[in-house]
Amino acid sequence: MKTTTPDRNIDFTLADLAALGMGHLAYVRPMRADEVRKLVPQARDLPADIDLFALLGADGTPIMIADSRAELTANAWENQLVTVSVH
């Protein structure tokens, strides 16, 4: 990704962008149980037909899985993380 400032061009990699938000930014993503099982192998016993929400760090690292978006948002707020939604 390239961004332009008035006096120069700056190149960002995806890793650079993820690092910018580490410890400050998290995103909430709706997920099906089968997606959660791929992300978190310890969740292998989840029923296949449930909808969940994942709170993920800027680099995609799972922070929390819940069945309530409000629960994730509250956890992020308690940990001083700014949340964004991914669709």
Secondary structure, DSSP 8 states (H G I E B T S, - for coil): -EEEETTEEEE--HHHHHHHHTTTEEEEEEEEHHHHHHH-GGGTTS-TT-EEEEEEETTS-EEEEES-HHHHHHHHHHTT-EEEE--
